[in-house]
Amino acid sequence: MASLTHTPGWSYPLPVLVSTGLYVLVSSFSTTRIPTRPECDCSEVPTFLLECDRAVLGALQTHLGLYKIRRKVIVEPCPELCVWSVLPCTPVESYGAVLLREPAKRTTILARDPRTCCMGWRLLTQDKGLALVSGGQLGDLRDYHRHRYQHGVPEGIHDLPPGVALPLESNLAFMNGVSFSKGCYIGQELTARTHHMGVIRKRLFPVRLLGPLPAGGITPGSLVLTESGQAAGKYRAGQGDVGLALLRSEKIKGPLHIRTSESGRVALTASVPDWWPTAK
């Protein structure tokens, strides 16, 4: 498979499937108080599927268990389901549809990635994903992460460290990750107030590193500095010469750099993804 390293023009003629390595949790309700979708069989137990980073599977399961109180809710891993990302071959096809080969032998769920159209579709299946998508070709996990970073889409605990990353600074409101019409949740008051005031001074921006990189890459948390040496933010995570950095919005247009442990200096440029809302 060709690399996504140099793909501003999207070089793929076919949809690309990548196994994301994420895990699925299933939350089942033994009561029918939670409404099911109209097309669902009402005799079935209402169920929600949650993707999560494998590294926090146990912690998330414990966390959700704290909030079920006396409700008859079962939260358990769903290891038989694999999570695939189906990436479009062209920007135009991001808005189209992916056709599955019929019939799928076992459980198969295909849905648009709710974060942004440039991330294509999510395929949850017990079968091999490549066998289900017409004209699909198998991609590599590194290509998937590079694609995310190029489009400024954070995912997992490295991009969104628990207790550190804030929802609005992480652009979750742009990715259908925050509701301002329902609650409550921890931090709701601060999040809602910040949103309605419209003042978000720092955001997670996609960045490209220029020039030779240290052998071990850029250390997460490294300071990003302006030409005059002022702090503009911090490097969050990345792969190769692309990544994410939490930066002050007014600083992203000027020259930026990171000082490495070898007393070197790596220049970087930040960009505003074209899928963000016009009004920032």
Secondary structure, DSSP 4 states (H G I P E B T S, - for coil): ---STT-TT---SS-EEEE---EEEEEEESSS-SPPPTTS-TTSPPEEEEEE-GGGHHHHHHHHHHT-TTS-EEEEE-TT-EEEEEE-SSTGGGGS-PPBPS--SS-EEEEE-SS-GGG-EEEEESS-GGGTBTT-EE--HHHHHHHHHHHT---HHHHS-TTT--TTTTTGGGGT---SSS---TTHHHHHHHHHHT---EEEEEEEEES---TT-PPTTPEEEETTS-EEEEEEEEETTEEEEEEEGGGTTS-EEEE-TTS-EEEEEE---TTS-S--
